[in-house]
């Protein structure tokens, strides 16, 4: 026993605890609480965590008081239980940290892949846009003019026919020819539908 600590008969004390003696439990709590918190604090970062561990130690003592007859040294028993609960807490924290680290890593990989895919998509989109412009420029002048009015300016076939003084059927034919031409030149990218 440490200096200044009362001399308690271990067997008698454990017997009183085993029988559910509240006074024995209160005495045990008063004698060991602050010492066990100090021990737990050596393992854990936060005071509140240490206090929770020690409260769990005393809760387990109370819940398992019938088994205390097997304990030969209450002092060692309490210290060992406190240490083990602290180590369990640290393992739990490590598992949580690993999970969060893995979760963060997976999210980072997904974002990285998305950015790469988006960059690739943007590159492909720019390449496609350039190819469309080149293909349109290869059209005969009248066909190109009608196609641009239809697809880029959004005019209806009847509006194009009226504006250019041609028949509706002529506009339809030029659009159909332009689409065939684009399908041929853009077949590696997409299929264009009317």
Legacy VTK file of the C-alpha trace (Angstrom):
# vtk DataFile Version 3.0
C-alpha trace
ASCII
DATASET POLYDATA
POINTS 194 float
0.000 0.000 0.000
1.073 3.550 -0.636
1.855 5.848 2.241
-1.264 7.591 3.545
-3.616 4.914 2.179
-5.649 3.018 4.774
-4.712 -0.603 5.331
-7.636 -2.615 3.966
-7.956 -6.336 4.459
-8.168 -7.434 0.800
-10.218 -10.588 1.425
-12.682 -8.920 3.775
-13.086 -5.965 1.467
-13.658 -8.160 -1.607
-16.134 -10.228 0.380
-18.095 -7.076 1.259
-18.040 -5.998 -2.423
-19.126 -9.463 -3.521
-22.143 -9.302 -1.248
-23.143 -6.014 -2.856
-22.013 -3.771 -0.023
-22.612 -0.213 -1.189
-20.345 1.231 1.497
-17.503 -1.029 0.352
-18.094 0.049 -3.251
-18.150 3.745 -2.281
-14.920 3.276 -0.336
-13.323 1.565 -3.312
-14.486 4.393 -5.562
-13.108 7.115 -3.256
-9.792 5.333 -2.811
-9.101 4.587 -6.468
-11.049 6.942 -8.725
-8.501 9.762 -9.029
-5.548 7.321 -9.219
-7.194 5.348 -12.007
-8.079 8.544 -13.894
-4.414 9.542 -13.626
-3.363 6.158 -15.061
-5.952 6.369 -17.858
-4.809 9.910 -18.629
-1.343 8.495 -19.308
-2.805 6.449 -22.160
-5.494 8.753 -23.490
-5.410 12.293 -24.799
-8.509 13.788 -23.218
-9.491 14.017 -19.554
-13.109 13.148 -20.386
-12.015 9.925 -22.101
-9.968 8.953 -19.052
-12.899 9.633 -16.728
-15.223 7.586 -18.945
-12.804 4.665 -18.851
-12.609 4.762 -15.052
-16.399 4.985 -14.779
-16.566 1.869 -16.956
-14.068 0.140 -14.664
-16.285 0.788 -11.649
-19.399 -0.164 -13.578
-17.829 -3.510 -14.476
-16.757 -4.041 -10.866
-20.333 -3.455 -9.733
-21.861 -5.629 -12.469
-19.435 -8.505 -11.807
-19.198 -8.177 -8.034
-20.142 -11.860 -7.597
-16.881 -12.877 -9.314
-14.568 -10.764 -7.165
-13.731 -13.745 -4.926
-11.292 -14.860 -7.638
-9.355 -11.569 -7.376
-6.268 -11.873 -5.213
-5.156 -8.226 -5.329
-7.794 -5.518 -5.869
-5.101 -2.902 -6.492
-3.534 -4.833 -9.404
-6.963 -5.855 -10.648
-8.163 -2.248 -10.940
-4.952 -1.022 -12.551
-4.925 -3.892 -15.048
-8.591 -3.380 -15.919
-8.011 0.354 -16.421
-4.971 -0.282 -18.628
-6.837 -2.874 -20.719
-9.855 -0.613 -21.236
-7.516 2.199 -22.281
-5.773 -0.091 -24.776
-9.163 -1.192 -26.125
-10.115 2.470 -26.525
-6.865 3.180 -28.374
-7.438 0.197 -30.692
-10.951 1.423 -31.363
-9.634 4.907 -32.156
-7.027 3.401 -34.492
-9.709 1.425 -36.342
-11.816 4.593 -36.639
-8.829 6.568 -37.918
-7.976 3.850 -40.459
-11.578 3.792 -41.630
-11.646 7.572 -41.993
-8.248 7.546 -43.737
-9.435 4.837 -46.147
-12.688 6.677 -46.700
-10.780 9.897 -47.441
-8.371 8.027 -49.742
-11.245 6.433 -51.681
-13.015 9.796 -52.020
-9.755 11.370 -53.219
-9.266 8.622 -55.808
-12.826 9.044 -57.045
-12.359 12.810 -57.329
-9.009 12.329 -59.073
-10.520 9.847 -61.534
-13.456 12.179 -62.104
-11.108 15.076 -62.826
-9.088 12.885 -65.183
-12.270 11.679 -66.896
-13.582 15.231 -67.084
-10.283 16.427 -68.553
-10.364 13.582 -71.081
-14.002 14.369 -71.879
-13.190 18.044 -72.320
-10.299 17.174 -74.610
-12.519 14.829 -76.621
-15.271 17.461 -76.734
-12.833 20.098 -78.028
-11.471 17.676 -80.585
-15.009 16.801 -81.708
-15.961 20.473 -81.955
-12.909 21.165 -84.140
-13.737 18.169 -86.337
-17.380 19.318 -86.726
-16.261 22.817 -87.749
-13.780 21.347 -90.271
-16.463 19.008 -91.661
-18.985 21.809 -92.027
-16.367 23.949 -93.819
-15.878 21.128 -96.369
-19.550 21.348 -97.452
-20.449 23.111 -100.715
-21.235 26.771 -100.054
-25.033 26.641 -100.493
-25.323 23.406 -98.459
-23.075 24.863 -95.738
-25.139 28.056 -95.554
-28.454 26.153 -95.238
-27.017 23.729 -92.650
-25.647 26.580 -90.481
-28.986 28.395 -90.576
-30.765 25.201 -89.535
-28.433 23.778 -86.893
-26.499 26.783 -85.602
-29.046 29.585 -85.914
-32.027 27.329 -85.152
-34.202 28.446 -88.071
-37.042 26.230 -89.332
-36.800 24.773 -92.828
-39.676 26.974 -94.027
-37.925 30.104 -92.661
-34.692 29.167 -94.444
-36.574 28.511 -97.690
-38.315 31.934 -97.466
-35.090 33.768 -96.572
-33.032 32.202 -99.391
-35.852 32.081 -101.949
-35.645 28.324 -102.450
-38.185 25.548 -102.036
-38.764 23.739 -98.760
-37.712 20.524 -100.533
-34.343 22.067 -101.522
-33.666 22.957 -97.894
-34.580 19.375 -96.828
-32.220 17.925 -99.446
-29.296 20.164 -98.451
-29.775 19.306 -94.738
-29.916 15.569 -95.563
-26.734 15.853 -97.677
-24.944 17.800 -94.930
-25.882 15.165 -92.314
-24.629 12.339 -94.547
-21.390 14.251 -95.040
-21.002 14.805 -91.259
-21.776 11.143 -90.466
-19.000 10.139 -92.814
-16.439 12.595 -91.408
-17.390 12.126 -87.732
-17.997 8.370 -87.665
-15.123 7.871 -85.183
-16.865 10.181 -82.681
-20.629 9.967 -82.895
-23.621 9.112 -85.001
-25.565 12.170 -86.069
-29.307 11.771 -86.473
-31.750 14.042 -88.242
LINES 1 195
194 0 1 2 3 4 5 6 7 8 9 10 11 12 13 14 15 16 17 18 19 20 21 22 23 24 25 26 27 28 29 30 31 32 33 34 35 36 37 38 39 40 41 42 43 44 45 46 47 48 49 50 51 52 53 54 55 56 57 58 59 60 61 62 63 64 65 66 67 68 69 70 71 72 73 74 75 76 77 78 79 80 81 82 83 84 85 86 87 88 89 90 91 92 93 94 95 96 97 98 99 100 101 102 103 104 105 106 107 108 109 110 111 112 113 114 115 116 117 118 119 120 121 122 123 124 125 126 127 128 129 130 131 132 133 134 135 136 137 138 139 140 141 142 143 144 145 146 147 148 149 150 151 152 153 154 155 156 157 158 159 160 161 162 163 164 165 166 167 168 169 170 171 172 173 174 175 176 177 178 179 180 181 182 183 184 185 186 187 188 189 190 191 192 193
